[in-house]
């Protein structure tokens, strides 16, 4: 049903400066730039997923909602969009599995870089059923091509980290309901952490639960972090250091 993580969304206050930062961080230019319906976006297409930056642009309902999210929650990682080859079958199955999906809708975007247009169909699952992480299922008409990247630049996403107060709920959501492959369920007492690894489309969802802390099991999950893949770690370290990023030593 789910073929991978089509893209994930990072909401930011302003698109130009955010795009400039991520072009330096990833070492590659944005592949898609668009502005419509109160939102400006920039997409970085990688080998196994894409990062979509989104910022309010002008006035309107979407712009107001994005500003509200930034005001209430702060900027950051907000949404997951899983890919599927059959949007109708996915909608039917996730309805049966209690994720309360909304109606299937059509979408399109025109690239300000080269004038190309892409189209897709998608639906959103109910936030209450996805532990508060905005979760979409999308079927693009065609995938964005992946541009060649210089050595030391980001080529793919190795894993995405989800912080959860309720690992059993996460097992049910990502494993039983969304159907991702549970590859690991392990507790490391020395790190005071329980790890759940789910795999899909060439990347890993690392769901972590901190042990020894008071958790409200009904509290929402959050997208906590990203680990990128490069072909030359030393070159990436030198590139980011020169660009002024605060990087740790290699280890």
N, C-alpha and C positions, 0 to 999 in steps of 0.2 A: 504493500500500500504506500508506504513512505519510502522514497528513493534516496533521501539525504536531506541535508540542511540547505535549502535553496539560498537563503540569505538571512542575515540578522541585522537589526536596526539599532543604530546609536543616535539618540536625539541630542541635538546641540543647539545653542542659542543663535548661531549665525553660521551660514554655510561656507563662506569663502575662507575664513580663518581656520575652521575645522578641516576643510579639505586640504589646505596647505600643510597643516600639522600631520595629517595621515599620509599625505604624499611623501613627506620626509620620513615618517615612521616606517611605512611599508617599502619605501624606496621605489615607488612606481606611481605613475599618474592615474588619476581617476579615469575610468573607462566610459562613464556615463554621467552627464550633468543635465538636470532638468528642473523646471519650475512650473508648477500648475496647482490650481485649487488651494492656494494658501500654504504650500509646502515647497521648499527647495531641497533637492536631493543630489547626492554624489555617490556613485557606486564604484567599488573596487572589486573587479572580478578575479577570483583566484581559482586554483585548479579544482577545489572541492566545495567551494561555497563563495559567497560574496558578502562584503560589508557595505551596508547602505547607511550613509549619513543623512539625517533629515533635520531640517530647521524650519521654523516659521518664516513665511515669506509674504509680506503684505497683510491684507485683512481677509477675514472670512472665518467660517466655522473651524476649519482644520488648523489655520494659523492660531486662532484663539485657544484651541485644545492643546496644541503643542506648547504654547506659552504657559498654559495652566500646568501641564505636566512638569515643565522646567521649574516653575515657581514652587510647586508642591513637593516634587521628588528630587529636583536637581537634574542636570543633564546626565546622560549615560546610556548604558545598554538596556533596551526596553522590550524588544520583540524578537520572536523567533518565527521564521516562515519555512516550514518543511515542504519539500517538493513531492509531487506525486505524478504518475503518468495517467491516472484516471480520476479526475476530480469528483465525478458523480459517485463512483464506487467508494472513494474515501469519505465523502460526505455521508453516504448511507452507513458505512461501517462505524464511523465515529459517532453518528447518531445512536446506533445500537449500543455503543459502548459508553453512552452517557455523557459525552463531552459537549452536548447541546450546541452544535454548530449553527451559525447564522446562515442566511441564504447565500448561495453561490452568486458571485458578481463578476462582472468583466472589468478589466482595467487596461490602460495603455499609457505609454510615455514616449516622448520624442526627445532624442538626444541633442542637446544644444551644441555638442562638439562636432557632429557630422550630419545631423538631420535625420538619422535613422529612427524608425519607430518600432517599438516592441509591444506585444499584447500578452495578456494572461487572464486566467480565471482563478478565483480564490474564494475562500471563506474563512471566517474567524471562529475559533472555539470560545466558549464562555470562560471568562477570566476566573470565575469561581470554581470551574472544573480543572483549570490548568495552574492551580496554586498561585494565581496572581500574575504569572508571566504571560504577557500578550502573545498568543500562539495562533498562527495562521497556517493553512494548507494552501499551496499554490501550484498551479500547473501552467508554466510559461509556454507560449507558442513556440519559442525557440530560445536556446541558451545563449548567453553572451559569450563571444570567443574570448579565450585567455591570451593576453598579449605576453610576449617574451619579456622576462625580467632580467636585469643585469645580475651578476654574481653578488651574493650577499644581500639580495632583496627578498622580501617575503614571497613565497610561492603558493602557500596553502595555509589552512588553519589546522594545527595539530589537534588541539582540544579546546573546548569551552567549558568553563567551570560554573556550576549552579550551586548556590548555597541554600541548604534546606534545613528547617527546624524539624522536619518530619520525613525521615528516610523511607518509612514504609509507604507513605503517600507517594513519594517519588518513584518507588518501585512500581506501584500500581499505575501511575501516570505514564512514565516513559517506557516501561516494559509492557505491561498488559494492555494498556489502552492505546498508546501511540504505536506500539509494536516494535520499538527499537530493540536491538540485540543486547541483552545483559551479559557483559563479558567478565565482570568482576564485582564481588561484594566482599569487601575486606575491611576489618577494623585494625588500625595501627595504634596500639595503646601508647607507644612512645611519642606519637604525634597527636594523641587525643582526638583522633578523627576516624570516622567511618567513611569509606570510599565506595561509591557505586559507579562503575564504568558502563556506559551504554555506547554502542557503536552503530553508525549509520553513514553511508555515503562517503567513506574514506576519512571520517573524523570521529572523535570521541567526545561524548558528554560525560564530564567528570562531576558527579553530584557528591557534595561533601556535607557531612554533619559533624559539628564540633561537639565532642563528648565533654562531660563535666560542666556544661553550661546549662543554665535554665532556659528552656525553649517553650514557647507557646506552640503546640502542635498544629494549631489552626492558623498560625501566622503565615504570610506568603513566602514563597521562594524568591530568590533574586539572582540575576545573572552577575556573577562575581568577577570573572576574569577570562582572559584569552591567552593562548599560547600559539604563536605563529611558527611556521616552518621556513627555514632558509637553507640554501645549499652550501653556504660557507659561513659558519658562525663567527669566525675571526673577522672576516670582511664586514659582516653585519655589525659587529661590535665597534669596529673602527668607524664605520659610516655613521652610526648613531652617536658615538662620542663626538665626532667632528661636528655633527649637526646640533650639539648642545643638549642632547637627552641625558637624563640622569640614569646611567646604567650601572649594574653591579659588575663585579668581576665574573669572568667565565668560570664555570665549575661543572 
